[in-house]
Amino acid sequence: MINGVRLKVCGLTSLVDAEAADAIGADALGFIFYPKSPRGITLTQFAAMKDRLPPRKKVAVCVEPSAPELAALVGLGFDHYQIHFGTETPFPIMAGWSHLTGRNRLWLAPKLPPEQDVKPDWLPLADTFLLDTFHADKFGGTGETGDWAKFKRHRDTHPGKTWILSGGLKPDNVAAAVSATGAKFLDVNSGVELSPGVKDPARLKALVLALHHATKQDNPSYSA
Ligand SMILES: O=C(O)c1ccccc1NCC(=O)[C@H](O)[C@H](O)COP(=O)(O)O
């Protein structure tokens, strides 16, 4: 936690990168179980490093999992399950995800087109929502910033939920993102990489320094 702002470093593919995220004080470590992602890992790869990972929250990231796929992830004992999904996903499928993980462990990450908001029906299914940048052909890892005003509107409208800001965050825009949205939980990925799936310790440090500076109590553009 950095001055009240939590940070998840996503797309970790190795112990070395998990340790780099731990070293800068990341609250949560994200592992992507999606074969189409350049940062995707398998359950076997995760199981091989599980016992040596730093003692941070572990987040399993997946895309529209079937019940058996999600059950296999739950079997590995993650702290949270971040599910990316298209907005036409039938409600009973989403309710099944919530039932399998428990709503306190579920992070819903809808692929929201510009004109669409989080549907009221979804709110009881999860305590946490992650708003990522919309991209027609991708579910995440776009490297592009999203609609910060939309994020702020959701956060202001539903203060009982945890809202995670995601999409294109990097050392040189994280201060502006926090200032524009008031986000208390950030997710970073390609903005702190050397190449897809490989984190850059220098960019991780730069991001945390920028976040420290942006959230200092005496910074006039920041309201805690
Ligand atoms: O990163 C991916 O390749 C990815 C692919 C499919 C679903 C989710 C994915 N990433 C999940 C994340 O939580 C990322 O951190 C998030 O999309 C932001 O990525 P970026 O814009 O690169 O910061």
The ligand as a Tripos MOL2 file, in Angstrom:
@<TRIPOS>MOLECULE
LIG
   23    23     1     0     0
SMALL
NO_CHARGES

@<TRIPOS>ATOM
      1 O1         -2.3190   -8.8420  -20.1960 O.co2     1 LIG1
      2 C1         -2.8770   -9.6340  -20.9500 C.2       1 LIG1
      3 O2         -2.2870  -10.1050  -21.9190 O.co2     1 LIG1
      4 C2         -4.3100  -10.0340  -20.7030 C.ar      1 LIG1
      5 C3         -4.9520  -10.7850  -21.6610 C.ar      1 LIG1
      6 C4         -6.2550  -11.2080  -21.4580 C.ar      1 LIG1
      7 C5         -6.9270  -10.8560  -20.3010 C.ar      1 LIG1
      8 C6         -6.2870  -10.0920  -19.3390 C.ar      1 LIG1
      9 C7         -4.9980   -9.6600  -19.5290 C.ar      1 LIG1
     10 N1         -4.3740   -8.8400  -18.5860 N.pl3     1 LIG1
     11 C8         -4.9940   -8.5940  -17.3460 C.3       1 LIG1
     12 C9         -4.5760   -7.4500  -16.5380 C.2       1 LIG1
     13 O3         -4.9850   -7.3560  -15.3890 O.2       1 LIG1
     14 C10        -3.7430   -6.3400  -17.0930 C.3       1 LIG1
     15 O4         -2.9470   -5.8440  -16.0840 O.3       1 LIG1
     16 C11        -4.6470   -5.2610  -17.6490 C.3       1 LIG1
     17 O5         -5.2810   -5.7640  -18.7820 O.3       1 LIG1
     18 C12        -3.9030   -3.9660  -18.0080 C.3       1 LIG1
     19 O6         -2.9040   -4.2170  -18.9480 O.3       1 LIG1
     20 P1         -2.0160   -3.0030  -19.5260 P.3       1 LIG1
     21 O7         -2.8930   -2.1380  -20.3590 O.co2     1 LIG1
     22 O8         -0.9440   -3.6820  -20.2990 O.co2     1 LIG1
     23 O9         -1.4650   -2.2660  -18.3360 O.co2     1 LIG1
@<TRIPOS>BOND
     1     1     2 2
     2     2     3 1
     3     2     4 1
     4     4     5 ar
     5     4     9 ar
     6     5     6 ar
     7     6     7 ar
     8     7     8 ar
     9     8     9 ar
    10     9    10 1
    11    10    11 1
    12    11    12 1
    13    12    13 2
    14    12    14 1
    15    14    15 1
    16    14    16 1
    17    16    17 1
    18    16    18 1
    19    18    19 1
    20    19    20 1
    21    20    21 2
    22    20    22 1
    23    20    23 1
@<TRIPOS>SUBSTRUCTURE
     1 LIG1         1 GROUP 0 **** ****
